[in-house]
Amino acid sequence: MAAPDDEPNDPPTSEDWAKLVGSQRHDQYTPMGQIAMYGDFAMGVRRLRGWRRWVSLALIWLLLALLVAGVIGTLGAVLFRRT
């Protein structure tokens, strides 16, 4: 994993970590690489079939509903707080 001229205490590079986790992306540690990986994950949900697709979609909607309820609850508490 380390090059022959590397010192033994050198921290691993992103290429070394990519080999460890089996990633095929060379840009996974950049912002654009992260966005692309999230997009790949999100598109993977659309490729599922059967009950796994429905479960994953239900989880997504549940998380979005909880997020919206949290935002509405926080705004309501802030805007209608009695002093």
C-alpha positions in Angstrom: 0.0 0.0 0.0 2.8 2.4 0.8 5.4 3.4 -1.7 8.9 2.3 -1.1 10.1 5.9 -0.5 7.4 6.6 2.1 8.4 7.0 5.7 6.7 4.5 8.1 4.9 7.2 10.0 3.4 9.0 7.0 -0.4 9.1 7.1 -2.2 7.2 4.4 -3.3 9.1 1.3 -6.8 9.2 -0.1 -5.7 6.6 -2.7 -4.6 4.3 0.1 -8.0 4.7 1.8 -9.8 4.1 -1.5 -8.1 0.8 -1.8 -9.1 -0.2 1.7 -12.8 0.6 1.3 -13.0 -0.7 -2.3 -14.2 2.6 -3.8 -13.9 3.0 -7.5 -13.9 6.8 -7.3 -10.7 8.7 -7.4 -12.4 11.9 -6.2 -14.3 10.5 -3.3 -12.7 12.9 -0.8 -13.5 16.0 -2.7 -16.9 17.9 -2.4 -17.8 17.0 -5.9 -16.9 13.3 -5.4 -19.1 13.2 -2.2 -22.0 14.7 -4.1 -21.6 12.2 -6.9 -21.5 9.3 -4.4 -24.7 10.6 -2.7 -26.3 10.8 -6.1 -25.3 7.2 -6.9 -26.8 6.1 -3.6 -30.1 8.0 -4.3 -30.3 6.6 -7.8 -29.8 3.1 -6.4 -33.2 3.5 -4.6 -34.9 3.9 -7.9 -33.3 0.7 -9.3 -34.7 -1.5 -6.5 -37.7 -3.6 -7.3 -40.4 -5.2 -5.2 -40.8 -4.8 -1.5 -37.3 -3.3 -1.0 -38.3 -0.3 -3.2 -41.4 0.4 -1.2 -39.6 0.1 2.1 -36.9 2.4 1.0 -39.4 5.0 -0.3 -41.4 4.7 2.9 -38.3 5.4 4.9 -37.4 8.4 2.8 -40.9 9.9 3.2 -40.9 9.2 6.9 -37.6 11.1 7.3 -38.8 14.0 5.2 -42.1 14.1 7.2 -40.1 14.1 10.5 -37.8 16.9 9.2 -40.8 19.1 8.1 -42.6 18.5 11.5 -39.4 19.4 13.3 -39.0 22.6 11.3 -42.7 23.6 11.8 -42.5 22.8 15.5 -39.4 24.8 16.0 -40.8 27.8 14.1 -44.1 27.6 16.0 -42.2 27.5 19.3 -40.1 30.5 18.3 -42.8 32.6 16.7 -45.5 32.0 19.3 -43.4 32.0 22.4 -45.0 33.9 25.3 -42.7 36.3 27.0 
